[in-house]
Amino acid sequence: MSDTEYHRTLGIGKAAFDSLTEHMEDRSYDGLEYRHVPDYRRGVERGTALIAGEVVRGFPKIPRTLVLETGIPNWFDDVVVVEEKLNGYNVRFARIDGDVLAFSRSGMVCPFTTRFIDRLVDLDPLFDAHPEAMVCGEMIGPENPYTAHDYPDVDSLAFRAFDWRDRQSGDPLPVDERRARYDRFDIPQTQYFGSYDVDDAAGEVDRIVRDLEAEDREGVVMKSPDGTELLKYTTSAANQGDLAYAFSLPFDYGQAFMFRRLIREAFQTIERGESDERASERAHELGEAILLSMRDSIQTVEEGGSVGERHTVRASTETIDVLFDHLRGQGLQIEVEDDRREDGDRVVTFCKRTQATNDKIENYLEGHIVKE
């Protein structure tokens, strides 16, 4: 497909497309050249890829409400469908030139997920029936190379679909139709909580979120029945988990990341009408998440270790090799801590070393002066 055809398919003018190309990144996967949009741009979703004459749309950014009682009726008209928001990594599958490829949030083809998905689900019957489909979902579980989180029913790595969109236009299926189709093709989906009248939704969502919070789960995504309007809300457990993670790598994550999560906690304590005692408990939990994770990282470096993002993956040797090539190709420093064979698979624990945090902690421990 020529650039002229690409801009028509994307629904933007030639001048806008020419401007967009300045922000695209060129990549290749198994000899297949493609371009993708790594950041949000007006009119084109982040993660949109142009590959083999085809357009694979990025997944839209989902807005967030900080107050359920007012945010839900301001965003939805009549009915609100509630499903679980999972803590993993976002992936979209599309069939290109006969091959099912996995696209990351930013639009790169992920070689690990592309090779691994056959272990979890068979997407070929779905794409045979619906070649234009874009299967959108979350990869979750403890043996996860990007975002590891424990789920009781997941031992290694699992896939959960949360949306179905047209690959080229990005238009979604209505929720009921989408869930019925995935059931038909035996594709596991995110948990469905129910459909609620907009006037009752805030109370129902609050109840659901409290239950998820008790199980250390992430939150919910609210949707209009036609799937076009989306809104998210996360649990306090997720906010605090994010803060603990960010402050374990304090020089690699910006203040905006931390501030946004503190703001969510502040609004949640007000909306729930928490007592001074409960608010103090929440403050104590936040303080522990922030301070203790930093303390652990400083101690690790002081004792000669290194800090970073630790992951364990289980796959074939070839799949893990291409994963490491992929990560190193993005400039990441990989330190393999354990590499073994188990039940025919290669199981590797590795650390993605975060340079800024390691270097700055070492410098400050050696007495370098902080200029503020």
LINWO-V932015 format. One record per backbone hydrogen bond with DSSP energy under -1.0 kcal/mol. NH is the residue of the N-H (numbers start at 1). CO is the residue of the C=O. Records with the same first field share a line. If there is no record, write none. Layout:
NH = CO  CO
This chain:
6 = 2
7 = 3
8 = 4
9 = 5
10 = 6
12 = 7
17 = 13
18 = 14
19 = 15
20 = 16
21 = 17
23 = 20
25 = 36
27 = 34
29 = 32
32 = 29
34 = 27
35 = 50
36 = 25
37 = 48
41 = 44
44 = 41
47 = 37
48 = 45
49 = 56
50 = 35
51 = 54
54 = 51
56 = 49
57 = 167
65 = 232
71 = 67
72 = 68
74 = 70
75 = 71
76 = 72
80 = 196
81 = 223
82 = 194
83 = 221
84 = 191
85 = 219
89 = 139
91 = 137
92 = 103
93 = 135
94 = 101
96 = 99
99 = 96
101 = 94
103 = 92
104 = 108
107 = 104
110 = 102
114 = 110
115 = 111
116 = 112
117 = 113
119 = 116
120 = 117
121 = 117
127 = 123
128 = 124
129 = 125
130 = 126
133 = 130
134 = 165
135 = 93
136 = 163
137 = 91
138 = 160
139 = 89
140 = 158
143 = 156
144 = 142
154 = 151
158 = 140
160 = 138
161 = 188
162 = 136
163 = 136
165 = 134
166 = 171
167 = 132
170 = 166
173 = 164
175 = 225
178 = 174
179 = 175
180 = 176
181 = 177
182 = 178
183 = 179
184 = 180
185 = 181
186 = 183
187 = 182
190 = 161
193 = 82
194 = 82
196 = 80
198 = 78
200 = 197
201 = 197
204 = 200
205 = 201
206 = 202
207 = 203
208 = 204
209 = 205
210 = 206
211 = 207
212 = 208
213 = 209
214 = 210
216 = 213
217 = 212
219 = 85
220 = 233
221 = 83
222 = 231
223 = 81
224 = 229
227 = 224
231 = 222
232 = 63
233 = 220
235 = 218
239 = 235
240 = 236
241 = 237
242 = 238
243 = 239
244 = 240
245 = 241
246 = 242
247 = 243
252 = 249
258 = 254
259 = 255
260 = 256
261 = 257
262 = 258
263 = 259
264 = 260
265 = 261
266 = 262
267 = 263
268 = 264
269 = 265
270 = 266
271 = 267
272 = 268
273 = 270
274 = 269
279 = 275
280 = 276
281 = 277
282 = 278
283 = 279
284 = 280
285 = 281
286 = 282
287 = 283
288 = 284
289 = 285
290 = 286
291 = 287
292 = 288
294 = 290
295 = 291
296 = 292
297 = 293
298 = 294
299 = 295
300 = 296
301 = 297
302 = 298
303 = 299
304 = 301
305 = 300
309 = 352
311 = 350
313 = 348
315 = 346
320 = 316
321 = 317
322 = 318
323 = 319
324 = 320
325 = 321
326 = 322
327 = 323
328 = 324
329 = 325
330 = 327
331 = 328
332 = 327
335 = 351
337 = 349
338 = 349
340 = 347
342 = 345
345 = 342
346 = 315
347 = 340
348 = 313
349 = 338
350 = 311
351 = 335
352 = 309
353 = 333  351
354 = 307
358 = 354
359 = 355
360 = 356
361 = 357
362 = 358
363 = 359
364 = 360
365 = 361
366 = 362
367 = 364
368 = 363
